[in-house]
Amino acid sequence: MFSCDEILQRILSVPSQNSWFMFIIPKNQQHDAIEELEESIPIFLNEPVEVISADIGLKNLVEKIDVSDDRILLCHFEAWTDQDWKVLDGERTRLIRGNGGFLLLTPEAAELFQRYAPHFSSFIGAKVFAMELGTEILTESEREHRLELLQSSLGKTNDEVIRLAEIGELPPDPVYGEWLILLDRGEFVG
Amino acid sequence: MENRLTLFRRQMSAFDGAADPRDAIEKGFYIQEPDHSATTRLVKRICLKADSRYLLTGGIGSGKTTQLFRIEQLLKDTDIYPHYVDLTEYENPEEIQAGLLRSIAGLELIALLRNAGVTLDIDVFKTINEYAYGKSIEVEGGGIPSSQQLLSLLSPLQTTVHRRGVLSPNRTNQSDRVSQSLIILVKEFEQKFKKKLFFLFDGLDRISNVESFIQAASDRLDDSGVGFLIVGPIRLLHSSFTDSIDSHFSHVEYRSAFDVQHDSEAYSFFEQIIICRSTKDFFQSDALKQIIISSGGVLRDLINLTQASIQEAYLSDAESVESRHVESAVNLLGRAKILGLNADENVTLERIVNGNELSSITLPEEISLLANGRILEYKYPEHHFEVHPVLETLLSKRSLV
């Protein structure tokens, strides 16, 4: 199981070009997961995310994906049949042309997806994560470790990052968004 | 100085499972396949008989599209004009029917000729368009379009954006007229380009109904002297059409997985794919070997596993990819591949993992496992089937519990 924080770090580490992820969450937690991802992804990636519900039907879904300029979060696939997934699999070329996105699926929908959309699934590859809500908050030692890692990786101290944020000169790299949030200075993000 | 995240992102961006193979070729990532690969032989066949139908099939992620682009590249140096078309740009594979190839061949020829500045016969244009889209060509103000308006409709076809819904229910069915129109278009093409046209049709490996594929691929383009190579589903080789497949195609090319365990050339080919996109030092030697072996000789899985291993290294604060990172990546890919298997498929996989060799594919669950890349078929050096290594690892652990 992967916490939302861990999933966000994984999204952040993958180049934004056309990458697709699958997150698996029980149906009764889907609403909270959508809210969490819709709020956190733009902060972490510094780019908008468009939530598209699959209950608008297959054709409408594909059309909406086609015209979206943002990363997309697709959800609510519970009513989808085997045939719907097969047709979506056939649209793979159009799906991978955009900015990539996220499929939020219940365990049952994830099974159907893997079975009936094998071509799309092969593009997602290993980026399949069972999501666990309620464990997002890092422990103090995990937070410290992450901050140490960021300082050593990027060659800046925590104070320098805050100072650069205050004068508006922080590079636009999304990693600084995560850094500021870990420092509890989310007011500079966005 | 490049920060660590940028460095790892750059490394990962070279291993994108969803990347367009044409981009990879342009970036210089294409590595010549081992000598026993079929690309060169296939090009020779096409050169000898460019008006025939060829089928290319193989597992998901086995590199079929990359092979098409490579064939396109090689054919450009001959007297053949290769023209790549992703059929799914026109129609969803689940909705195709007979007549698809003729329609698309006609529409693509019109676009090629228009782009080359050739003035087209209006009747030919109308025949092809009505065959593809039906008679309901919409014009501003409604009513029947004038010749001038029809000509203005030609221009959108110059772009690469295609109208969806080829073969609408109200299309005309004037087969002879369509044949005549195709013949005229091909003559115009050969006159203008001084080469023989050959289509490379991609995308129909995604079709689940084998019969629909056969119907679509049996379209007669050869009246006009145009041949094609079409990508088709692997299920075709294990269906009721298997015995009659030779009557539909002059040659069937099957891309099996590369046997990276037993074929040193295949292993070296996979190693080169990683090294040319990265640096050897970025991967510890045992990690590199583990990625290659765990890919099962499936190109897209190699790319996916490499990217996932780099990510694991990044998240664990390492400077290079180590064996433990590959193990985590193998576990992630294995868990993804095990999702959605039914009871029969699970039993089949466990049976093979426990030492019961699979010598042929006959049962529905075996066909399904092969089509979805859970069972891999190897042709060289010896023909055999194996469970995908990432699944084998997981299933072996499961049987120990």
Interface residues (C-beta under 8 A of the other chain):
Chain A: Q9 R10 L12 S13 V14 P15 Q17 N18 S19 W20 M22 Q83 K86 V87 D89 G90 E91 R92 T93 R94 I96 G100 A110 E111 L112 F113 Q114 R115 Y116 P118 H119 S121 S122 F123 I124 G125 A126 K127 V128 L149 S152 S153 L154 G155 D173 V175
Chain B: M1 N3 R4 L5 T6 F8 R9 R10 M12 S13 D16 G17 A18 A19 I60 G61 D86 T88 E89 N92 P93 E94 E95 G203 D205 R206 I207 S208 R300 D301 I303 N304 L305 Q307 A308 Q311 Y314 L315 D317 A329 L332 L333 R335 A336 K337 L339 G340 L341 A371 N372 G373
